Amino acid sequence: MAVYYGASVVEVVYVSWSRALRLCYRLAKMVADSGYRPEVIVAVMRGGVVPALVISDVLNVESFYAIRVKHWGIAEEVHPTPVVEQLPQGRVEGRRVLLVDEVADTGKTLEVAIRELSKLNPRELRSAVLHLKPTSTVVPDYYAERLDRWIWVFYPWSLAETLIALTLREYGSGGLTEEQLLKRTSGLAKRLGVGGPVERILRISLRYYHRSQSSDPGVSSAGAR
């Protein structure tokens, strides 16, 4: 569905937990069917952590690390050039590595992550994502779905962050009380088809998000793209 995001309109598609897990299992099967046997899995924080955990479970990979590349906020670039803040130094040398993220959007995050991990001298390095967008300059070795147009894919592990940020962008903070923001955020969740105890979760999250998001709703720690 379309969501007003400031002066622009963003098409947002919510991926439920059950669908997200199916995509993770599909991705794990693709890696297994290719004959690749990773010894290390590296997740791109934060969005790639859940898919990477599921894949590590299916493929029985115990060595699990993360790389933090700051690039994206909610539906916009926060850093035009991705900034690397964390690397698994001393953990991947001479080993087969699988780099996992949730989505390849512009491809900048994957490009930087692959380049920096390659400097650590892995034996082999391959990449995997749940969704590949047509705007990505990098095509990963594995992807569960290839999209035919750009959309904002809303994953369930960023529920509070995404809903609150999109609501503030659509309606503005404008001195909203927490109850008013909760009502509008819950309404957006319903329009997007988000199930579960959403209002209960948002009521907790708003204690932590409201002040910081209201002061600068464009800044977010969402998973890099």
Secondary structure, DSSP 8 states (H G I E B T S, - for coil): -EEEETTEEEEEEE--HHHHHHHHHHHHHHHHHHT---SEEEEEETTTHHHHHHHHHHTT--EEEEEEEE-B-SSSBS-SS-EEEE--TTSSTTSEEEEEEEEESSSHHHHHHHHHHHTT--SEEEEEEEEE-TT-S---SEEEEE-SS--EEE-GGGHHHHHHHHHHHHH--TT--HHHHHHHHHHHHHHHT--SSHHHHHHHHHHHHHHHHHH-TT-------
